[in-house]
Amino acid sequence: MPLYTYRAIDSLHSCAECLDSLEQFQKMNEPPLAQCPSCKAPLVRIMHPVATVRDSSTSKTLSDDNLKKHGFKKLVNAGGGKFDEVV
């Protein structure tokens, strides 16, 4: 289950629990919380950026040595509709 973060919309009418932030485990198909479970203050869900990992494995995967090791052929366009076999 994802962990969602909520914050009170109005800082004057909120409790200590939702003033800074409130974290709640919810199913993805559940509607977002509309009010704080403690003080019933209106809440807004905070969206966080998703961490992505950039991997350079594609350059290793498509290297000439790796292609040759796995039995693939690499062809390079020589021009004029002809291709030269590199691996």
Jmol script that loads the backbone (N, CA, C; Angstrom):
load data "model"
ATOM      1  N   MET A   1       0.842  -1.182   0.000  1.00  0.00           N
ATOM      2  CA  MET A   1       0.000   0.000   0.000  1.00  0.00           C
ATOM      3  C   MET A   1       0.884   1.241   0.000  1.00  0.00           C
ATOM      4  N   PRO A   2       0.531   2.237  -0.801  1.00  0.00           N
ATOM      5  CA  PRO A   2       1.310   3.465  -0.835  1.00  0.00           C
ATOM      6  C   PRO A   2       1.100   4.309   0.421  1.00  0.00           C
ATOM      7  N   LEU A   3       2.092   5.100   0.729  1.00  0.00           N
ATOM      8  CA  LEU A   3       2.038   6.030   1.848  1.00  0.00           C
ATOM      9  C   LEU A   3       1.780   7.415   1.275  1.00  0.00           C
ATOM     10  N   TYR A   4       0.648   8.012   1.640  1.00  0.00           N
ATOM     11  CA  TYR A   4       0.282   9.335   1.162  1.00  0.00           C
ATOM     12  C   TYR A   4       0.522  10.362   2.259  1.00  0.00           C
ATOM     13  N   THR A   5       0.904  11.568   1.855  1.00  0.00           N
ATOM     14  CA  THR A   5       1.154  12.654   2.790  1.00  0.00           C
ATOM     15  C   THR A   5       0.084  13.716   2.606  1.00  0.00           C
ATOM     16  N   TYR A   6      -0.463  14.191   3.707  1.00  0.00           N
ATOM     17  CA  TYR A   6      -1.494  15.223   3.703  1.00  0.00           C
ATOM     18  C   TYR A   6      -1.049  16.373   4.601  1.00  0.00           C
ATOM     19  N   ARG A   7      -1.592  17.555   4.327  1.00  0.00           N
ATOM     20  CA  ARG A   7      -1.335  18.728   5.152  1.00  0.00           C
ATOM     21  C   ARG A   7      -2.637  19.512   5.271  1.00  0.00           C
ATOM     22  N   ALA A   8      -2.815  20.173   6.417  1.00  0.00           N
ATOM     23  CA  ALA A   8      -4.018  20.975   6.631  1.00  0.00           C
ATOM     24  C   ALA A   8      -4.014  22.180   5.697  1.00  0.00           C
ATOM     25  N   ILE A   9      -5.173  22.498   5.157  1.00  0.00           N
ATOM     26  CA  ILE A   9      -5.313  23.653   4.275  1.00  0.00           C
ATOM     27  C   ILE A   9      -5.248  24.940   5.090  1.00  0.00           C
ATOM     28  N   ASP A  10      -5.948  24.968   6.217  1.00  0.00           N
ATOM     29  CA  ASP A  10      -6.010  26.152   7.078  1.00  0.00           C
ATOM     30  C   ASP A  10      -5.192  25.896   8.332  1.00  0.00           C
ATOM     31  N   SER A  11      -4.098  26.627   8.497  1.00  0.00           N
ATOM     32  CA  SER A  11      -3.222  26.399   9.654  1.00  0.00           C
ATOM     33  C   SER A  11      -3.844  26.884  10.959  1.00  0.00           C
ATOM     34  N   LEU A  12      -4.832  27.763  10.893  1.00  0.00           N
ATOM     35  CA  LEU A  12      -5.463  28.262  12.122  1.00  0.00           C
ATOM     36  C   LEU A  12      -6.429  27.259  12.736  1.00  0.00           C
ATOM     37  N   HIS A  13      -7.019  26.416  11.912  1.00  0.00           N
ATOM     38  CA  HIS A  13      -8.015  25.453  12.395  1.00  0.00           C
ATOM     39  C   HIS A  13      -7.519  24.019  12.235  1.00  0.00           C
ATOM     40  N   SER A  14      -6.282  23.763  12.654  1.00  0.00           N
ATOM     41  CA  SER A  14      -5.730  22.410  12.527  1.00  0.00           C
ATOM     42  C   SER A  14      -5.044  22.009  13.823  1.00  0.00           C
ATOM     43  N   CYS A  15      -4.887  20.724  13.982  1.00  0.00           N
ATOM     44  CA  CYS A  15      -4.213  20.200  15.168  1.00  0.00           C
ATOM     45  C   CYS A  15      -2.718  20.020  14.883  1.00  0.00           C
ATOM     46  N   ALA A  16      -1.963  19.653  15.882  1.00  0.00           N
ATOM     47  CA  ALA A  16      -0.519  19.446  15.720  1.00  0.00           C
ATOM     48  C   ALA A  16      -0.225  18.289  14.771  1.00  0.00           C
ATOM     49  N   GLU A  17      -1.154  17.339  14.693  1.00  0.00           N
ATOM     50  CA  GLU A  17      -0.954  16.158  13.850  1.00  0.00           C
ATOM     51  C   GLU A  17      -0.992  16.499  12.357  1.00  0.00           C
ATOM     52  N   CYS A  18      -1.870  17.368  11.944  1.00  0.00           N
ATOM     53  CA  CYS A  18      -2.016  17.670  10.516  1.00  0.00           C
ATOM     54  C   CYS A  18      -1.444  19.029  10.115  1.00  0.00           C
ATOM     55  N   LEU A  19      -0.950  19.804  11.076  1.00  0.00           N
ATOM     56  CA  LEU A  19      -0.421  21.135  10.759  1.00  0.00           C
ATOM     57  C   LEU A  19       0.810  21.036   9.867  1.00  0.00           C
ATOM     58  N   ASP A  20       1.775  20.221  10.256  1.00  0.00           N
ATOM     59  CA  ASP A  20       2.992  20.067   9.456  1.00  0.00           C
ATOM     60  C   ASP A  20       2.752  19.072   8.329  1.00  0.00           C
ATOM     61  N   SER A  21       2.472  17.835   8.669  1.00  0.00           N
ATOM     62  CA  SER A  21       2.108  16.821   7.682  1.00  0.00           C
ATOM     63  C   SER A  21       1.565  15.591   8.389  1.00  0.00           C
ATOM     64  N   LEU A  22       0.751  14.877   7.681  1.00  0.00           N
ATOM     65  CA  LEU A  22       0.110  13.669   8.178  1.00  0.00           C
ATOM     66  C   LEU A  22       0.319  12.577   7.143  1.00  0.00           C
ATOM     67  N   GLU A  23       0.831  11.437   7.550  1.00  0.00           N
ATOM     68  CA  GLU A  23       1.071  10.337   6.618  1.00  0.00           C
ATOM     69  C   GLU A  23       0.035   9.251   6.841  1.00  0.00           C
ATOM     70  N   GLN A  24      -0.466   8.709   5.747  1.00  0.00           N
ATOM     71  CA  GLN A  24      -1.545   7.728   5.827  1.00  0.00           C
ATOM     72  C   GLN A  24      -1.331   6.638   4.782  1.00  0.00           C
ATOM     73  N   PHE A  25      -1.338   5.372   5.229  1.00  0.00           N
ATOM     74  CA  PHE A  25      -1.313   4.250   4.290  1.00  0.00           C
ATOM     75  C   PHE A  25      -2.719   4.079   3.738  1.00  0.00           C
ATOM     76  N   GLN A  26      -2.831   4.048   2.407  1.00  0.00           N
ATOM     77  CA  GLN A  26      -4.125   3.855   1.761  1.00  0.00           C
ATOM     78  C   GLN A  26      -3.942   3.014   0.514  1.00  0.00           C
ATOM     79  N   LYS A  27      -4.992   2.314   0.150  1.00  0.00           N
ATOM     80  CA  LYS A  27      -4.988   1.605  -1.123  1.00  0.00           C
ATOM     81  C   LYS A  27      -5.072   2.635  -2.245  1.00  0.00           C
ATOM     82  N   MET A  28      -4.569   2.257  -3.418  1.00  0.00           N
ATOM     83  CA  MET A  28      -4.573   3.191  -4.540  1.00  0.00           C
ATOM     84  C   MET A  28      -5.982   3.539  -5.016  1.00  0.00           C
ATOM     85  N   ASN A  29      -6.926   2.629  -4.815  1.00  0.00           N
ATOM     86  CA  ASN A  29      -8.291   2.888  -5.271  1.00  0.00           C
ATOM     87  C   ASN A  29      -9.145   3.601  -4.228  1.00  0.00           C
ATOM     88  N   GLU A  30      -8.605   3.874  -3.040  1.00  0.00           N
ATOM     89  CA  GLU A  30      -9.341   4.619  -2.026  1.00  0.00           C
ATOM     90  C   GLU A  30      -9.321   6.110  -2.359  1.00  0.00           C
ATOM     91  N   PRO A  31     -10.408   6.813  -2.056  1.00  0.00           N
ATOM     92  CA  PRO A  31     -10.395   8.264  -2.295  1.00  0.00           C
ATOM     93  C   PRO A  31      -9.455   8.956  -1.307  1.00  0.00           C
ATOM     94  N   PRO A  32      -8.906  10.106  -1.680  1.00  0.00           N
ATOM     95  CA  PRO A  32      -8.018  10.816  -0.755  1.00  0.00           C
ATOM     96  C   PRO A  32      -8.777  11.306   0.477  1.00  0.00           C
ATOM     97  N   LEU A  33      -8.053  11.464   1.573  1.00  0.00           N
ATOM     98  CA  LEU A  33      -8.673  11.975   2.791  1.00  0.00           C
ATOM     99  C   LEU A  33      -9.130  13.412   2.568  1.00  0.00           C
ATOM    100  N   ALA A  34     -10.307  13.737   3.039  1.00  0.00           N
ATOM    101  CA  ALA A  34     -10.839  15.091   2.907  1.00  0.00           C
ATOM    102  C   ALA A  34     -10.608  15.892   4.173  1.00  0.00           C
ATOM    103  N   GLN A  35     -10.575  15.194   5.327  1.00  0.00           N
ATOM    104  CA  GLN A  35     -10.380  15.889   6.590  1.00  0.00           C
ATOM    105  C   GLN A  35      -9.526  15.064   7.540  1.00  0.00           C
ATOM    106  N   CYS A  36      -8.918  15.760   8.481  1.00  0.00           N
ATOM    107  CA  CYS A  36      -8.030  15.136   9.461  1.00  0.00           C
ATOM    108  C   CYS A  36      -8.831  14.178  10.338  1.00  0.00           C
ATOM    109  N   PRO A  37      -8.314  12.980  10.606  1.00  0.00           N
ATOM    110  CA  PRO A  37      -9.028  12.041  11.471  1.00  0.00           C
ATOM    111  C   PRO A  37      -9.176  12.549  12.906  1.00  0.00           C
ATOM    112  N   SER A  38      -8.277  13.421  13.353  1.00  0.00           N
ATOM    113  CA  SER A  38      -8.319  13.915  14.736  1.00  0.00           C
ATOM    114  C   SER A  38      -9.190  15.152  14.906  1.00  0.00           C
ATOM    115  N   CYS A  39      -8.906  16.201  14.119  1.00  0.00           N
ATOM    116  CA  CYS A  39      -9.580  17.488  14.341  1.00  0.00           C
ATOM    117  C   CYS A  39     -10.603  17.847  13.256  1.00  0.00           C
ATOM    118  N   LYS A  40     -10.725  17.031  12.232  1.00  0.00           N
ATOM    119  CA  LYS A  40     -11.674  17.225  11.128  1.00  0.00           C
ATOM    120  C   LYS A  40     -11.372  18.461  10.270  1.00  0.00           C
ATOM    121  N   ALA A  41     -10.135  18.968  10.326  1.00  0.00           N
ATOM    122  CA  ALA A  41      -9.740  20.100   9.478  1.00  0.00           C
ATOM    123  C   ALA A  41      -9.597  19.620   8.037  1.00  0.00           C
ATOM    124  N   PRO A  42      -9.915  20.464   7.048  1.00  0.00           N
ATOM    125  CA  PRO A  42      -9.767  20.055   5.655  1.00  0.00           C
ATOM    126  C   PRO A  42      -8.298  19.834   5.302  1.00  0.00           C
ATOM    127  N   LEU A  43      -8.053  18.791   4.500  1.00  0.00           N
ATOM    128  CA  LEU A  43      -6.692  18.407   4.127  1.00  0.00           C
ATOM    129  C   LEU A  43      -6.485  18.507   2.626  1.00  0.00           C
ATOM    130  N   VAL A  44      -5.229  18.623   2.250  1.00  0.00           N
ATOM    131  CA  VAL A  44      -4.829  18.559   0.849  1.00  0.00           C
ATOM    132  C   VAL A  44      -3.721  17.506   0.757  1.00  0.00           C
ATOM    133  N   ARG A  45      -3.770  16.692  -0.292  1.00  0.00           N
ATOM    134  CA  ARG A  45      -2.743  15.669  -0.472  1.00  0.00           C
ATOM    135  C   ARG A  45      -1.522  16.288  -1.146  1.00  0.00           C
ATOM    136  N   ILE A  46      -0.360  15.985  -0.618  1.00  0.00           N
ATOM    137  CA  ILE A  46       0.899  16.516  -1.129  1.00  0.00           C
ATOM    138  C   ILE A  46       1.488  15.499  -2.100  1.00  0.00           C
ATOM    139  N   MET A  47       1.824  15.975  -3.285  1.00  0.00           N
ATOM    140  CA  MET A  47       2.426  15.105  -4.291  1.00  0.00           C
ATOM    141  C   MET A  47       3.939  15.199  -4.180  1.00  0.00           C
ATOM    142  N   HIS A  48       4.593  14.055  -4.141  1.00  0.00           N
ATOM    143  CA  HIS A  48       6.043  13.994  -4.053  1.00  0.00           C
ATOM    144  C   HIS A  48       6.610  13.499  -5.386  1.00  0.00           C
ATOM    145  N   PRO A  49       7.774  14.007  -5.779  1.00  0.00           N
ATOM    146  CA  PRO A  49       8.400  13.493  -7.004  1.00  0.00           C
ATOM    147  C   PRO A  49       8.840  12.051  -6.809  1.00  0.00           C
ATOM    148  N   VAL A  50       8.789  11.299  -7.873  1.00  0.00           N
ATOM    149  CA  VAL A  50       9.180   9.893  -7.843  1.00  0.00           C
ATOM    150  C   VAL A  50      10.656   9.792  -8.210  1.00  0.00           C
ATOM    151  N   ALA A  51      11.386   9.031  -7.435  1.00  0.00           N
ATOM    152  CA  ALA A  51      12.804   8.844  -7.721  1.00  0.00           C
ATOM    153  C   ALA A  51      12.965   7.897  -8.905  1.00  0.00           C
ATOM    154  N   THR A  52      13.772   8.296  -9.845  1.00  0.00           N
ATOM    155  CA  THR A  52      14.058   7.440 -10.984  1.00  0.00           C
ATOM    156  C   THR A  52      15.549   7.182 -11.035  1.00  0.00           C
ATOM    157  N   VAL A  53      15.892   6.030 -11.523  1.00  0.00           N
ATOM    158  CA  VAL A  53      17.291   5.654 -11.622  1.00  0.00           C
ATOM    159  C   VAL A  53      17.657   5.565 -13.092  1.00  0.00           C
ATOM    160  N   ARG A  54      18.659   6.302 -13.456  1.00  0.00           N
ATOM    161  CA  ARG A  54      19.151   6.221 -14.831  1.00  0.00           C
ATOM    162  C   ARG A  54      20.275   5.215 -14.836  1.00  0.00           C
ATOM    163  N   ASP A  55      20.132   4.231 -15.673  1.00  0.00           N
ATOM    164  CA  ASP A  55      21.111   3.151 -15.720  1.00  0.00           C
ATOM    165  C   ASP A  55      21.810   3.170 -17.067  1.00  0.00           C
ATOM    166  N   SER A  56      23.100   3.008 -17.035  1.00  0.00           N
ATOM    167  CA  SER A  56      23.865   3.001 -18.279  1.00  0.00           C
ATOM    168  C   SER A  56      24.012   1.582 -18.826  1.00  0.00           C
ATOM    169  N   SER A  57      23.158   0.674 -18.364  1.00  0.00           N
ATOM    170  CA  SER A  57      23.291  -0.719 -18.777  1.00  0.00           C
ATOM    171  C   SER A  57      22.987  -0.935 -20.263  1.00  0.00           C
ATOM    172  N   THR A  58      22.221  -0.039 -20.883  1.00  0.00           N
ATOM    173  CA  THR A  58      21.927  -0.229 -22.307  1.00  0.00           C
ATOM    174  C   THR A  58      23.190  -0.092 -23.148  1.00  0.00           C
ATOM    175  N   SER A  59      24.096   0.784 -22.741  1.00  0.00           N
ATOM    176  CA  SER A  59      25.333   0.902 -23.503  1.00  0.00           C
ATOM    177  C   SER A  59      26.177  -0.368 -23.350  1.00  0.00           C
ATOM    178  N   LYS A  60      26.121  -0.989 -22.175  1.00  0.00           N
ATOM    179  CA  LYS A  60      26.843  -2.246 -21.979  1.00  0.00           C
ATOM    180  C   LYS A  60      26.160  -3.396 -22.717  1.00  0.00           C
ATOM    181  N   THR A  61      24.838  -3.367 -22.718  1.00  0.00           N
ATOM    182  CA  THR A  61      24.074  -4.419 -23.368  1.00  0.00           C
ATOM    183  C   THR A  61      24.296  -4.412 -24.871  1.00  0.00           C
ATOM    184  N   LEU A  62      24.386  -3.235 -25.462  1.00  0.00           N
ATOM    185  CA  LEU A  62      24.529  -3.126 -26.907  1.00  0.00           C
ATOM    186  C   LEU A  62      25.988  -2.979 -27.349  1.00  0.00           C
ATOM    187  N   SER A  63      26.924  -3.250 -26.455  1.00  0.00           N
ATOM    188  CA  SER A  63      28.331  -3.165 -26.842  1.00  0.00           C
ATOM    189  C   SER A  63      28.671  -4.295 -27.813  1.00  0.00           C
ATOM    190  N   ASP A  64      29.692  -4.071 -28.638  1.00  0.00           N
ATOM    191  CA  ASP A  64      30.086  -5.065 -29.637  1.00  0.00           C
ATOM    192  C   ASP A  64      30.461  -6.389 -28.983  1.00  0.00           C
ATOM    193  N   ASP A  65      31.203  -6.341 -27.892  1.00  0.00           N
ATOM    194  CA  ASP A  65      31.630  -7.568 -27.211  1.00  0.00           C
ATOM    195  C   ASP A  65      30.444  -8.357 -26.680  1.00  0.00           C
ATOM    196  N   ASN A  66      29.465  -7.666 -26.079  1.00  0.00           N
ATOM    197  CA  ASN A  66      28.304  -8.358 -25.515  1.00  0.00           C
ATOM    198  C   ASN A  66      27.439  -8.966 -26.612  1.00  0.00           C
ATOM    199  N   LEU A  67      27.255  -8.238 -27.723  1.00  0.00           N
ATOM    200  CA  LEU A  67      26.476  -8.785 -28.836  1.00  0.00           C
ATOM    201  C   LEU A  67      27.138 -10.027 -29.409  1.00  0.00           C
ATOM    202  N   LYS A  68      28.460  -9.979 -29.585  1.00  0.00           N
ATOM    203  CA  LYS A  68      29.193 -11.125 -30.122  1.00  0.00           C
ATOM    204  C   LYS A  68      29.113 -12.312 -29.169  1.00  0.00           C
ATOM    205  N   LYS A  69      29.226 -12.036 -27.870  1.00  0.00           N
ATOM    206  CA  LYS A  69      29.174 -13.095 -26.852  1.00  0.00           C
ATOM    207  C   LYS A  69      27.836 -13.839 -26.894  1.00  0.00           C
ATOM    208  N   HIS A  70      26.761 -13.127 -27.190  1.00  0.00           N
ATOM    209  CA  HIS A  70      25.436 -13.735 -27.203  1.00  0.00           C
ATOM    210  C   HIS A  70      24.979 -14.173 -28.596  1.00  0.00           C
ATOM    211  N   GLY A  71      25.861 -14.109 -29.572  1.00  0.00           N
ATOM    212  CA  GLY A  71      25.559 -14.651 -30.884  1.00  0.00           C
ATOM    213  C   GLY A  71      24.805 -13.729 -31.823  1.00  0.00           C
ATOM    214  N   PHE A  72      24.783 -12.439 -31.555  1.00  0.00           N
ATOM    215  CA  PHE A  72      24.101 -11.493 -32.437  1.00  0.00           C
ATOM    216  C   PHE A  72      25.086 -10.903 -33.437  1.00  0.00           C
ATOM    217  N   LYS A  73      24.542 -10.416 -34.536  1.00  0.00           N
ATOM    218  CA  LYS A  73      25.337  -9.721 -35.540  1.00  0.00           C
ATOM    219  C   LYS A  73      24.952  -8.256 -35.512  1.00  0.00           C
ATOM    220  N   LYS A  74      25.953  -7.394 -35.655  1.00  0.00           N
ATOM    221  CA  LYS A  74      25.696  -5.965 -35.727  1.00  0.00           C
ATOM    222  C   LYS A  74      26.076  -5.488 -37.113  1.00  0.00           C
ATOM    223  N   LEU A  75      25.128  -4.877 -37.782  1.00  0.00           N
ATOM    224  CA  LEU A  75      25.341  -4.378 -39.135  1.00  0.00           C
ATOM    225  C   LEU A  75      25.349  -2.856 -39.114  1.00  0.00           C
ATOM    226  N   VAL A  76      26.275  -2.268 -39.858  1.00  0.00           N
ATOM    227  CA  VAL A  76      26.394  -0.821 -39.952  1.00  0.00           C
ATOM    228  C   VAL A  76      26.169  -0.419 -41.405  1.00  0.00           C
ATOM    229  N   ASN A  77      25.372   0.627 -41.599  1.00  0.00           N
ATOM    230  CA  ASN A  77      25.041   1.102 -42.933  1.00  0.00           C
ATOM    231  C   ASN A  77      26.304   1.641 -43.608  1.00  0.00           C
ATOM    232  N   ALA A  78      26.688   1.033 -44.721  1.00  0.00           N
ATOM    233  CA  ALA A  78      27.870   1.459 -45.473  1.00  0.00           C
ATOM    234  C   ALA A  78      27.497   2.434 -46.577  1.00  0.00           C
ATOM    235  N   GLY A  79      26.227   2.650 -46.784  1.00  0.00           N
ATOM    236  CA  GLY A  79      25.761   3.566 -47.823  1.00  0.00           C
ATOM    237  C   GLY A  79      25.414   2.822 -49.098  1.00  0.00           C
ATOM    238  N   GLY A  80      24.552   3.388 -49.875  1.00  0.00           N
ATOM    239  CA  GLY A  80      24.145   2.793 -51.130  1.00  0.00           C
ATOM    240  C   GLY A  80      23.378   1.497 -50.967  1.00  0.00           C
ATOM    241  N   GLY A  81      22.681   1.338 -49.837  1.00  0.00           N
ATOM    242  CA  GLY A  81      21.896   0.127 -49.612  1.00  0.00           C
ATOM    243  C   GLY A  81      22.726  -1.061 -49.176  1.00  0.00           C
ATOM    244  N   LYS A  82      23.995  -0.844 -48.832  1.00  0.00           N
ATOM    245  CA  LYS A  82      24.852  -1.938 -48.386  1.00  0.00           C
ATOM    246  C   LYS A  82      25.153  -1.782 -46.912  1.00  0.00           C
ATOM    247  N   PHE A  83      25.321  -2.932 -46.252  1.00  0.00           N
ATOM    248  CA  PHE A  83      25.611  -2.959 -44.810  1.00  0.00           C
ATOM    249  C   PHE A  83      26.860  -3.787 -44.575  1.00  0.00           C
ATOM    250  N   ASP A  84      27.708  -3.322 -43.672  1.00  0.00           N
ATOM    251  CA  ASP A  84      28.909  -4.067 -43.288  1.00  0.00           C
ATOM    252  C   ASP A  84      28.660  -4.721 -41.939  1.00  0.00           C
ATOM    253  N   GLU A  85      29.116  -5.963 -41.805  1.00  0.00           N
ATOM    254  CA  GLU A  85      28.981  -6.681 -40.544  1.00  0.00           C
ATOM    255  C   GLU A  85      30.139  -6.280 -39.630  1.00  0.00           C
ATOM    256  N   VAL A  86      29.791  -5.747 -38.457  1.00  0.00           N
ATOM    257  CA  VAL A  86      30.799  -5.293 -37.492  1.00  0.00           C
ATOM    258  C   VAL A  86      31.120  -6.433 -36.523  1.00  0.00           C
ATOM    259  N   VAL A  87      30.121  -7.103 -36.057  1.00  0.00           N
ATOM    260  CA  VAL A  87      30.312  -8.190 -35.090  1.00  0.00           C
ATOM    261  C   VAL A  87      29.873  -9.483 -35.723  1.00  0.00           C
TER     262      VAL A  87
END
end "model"
wireframe off; spacefill off
backbone 0.3
color backbone group
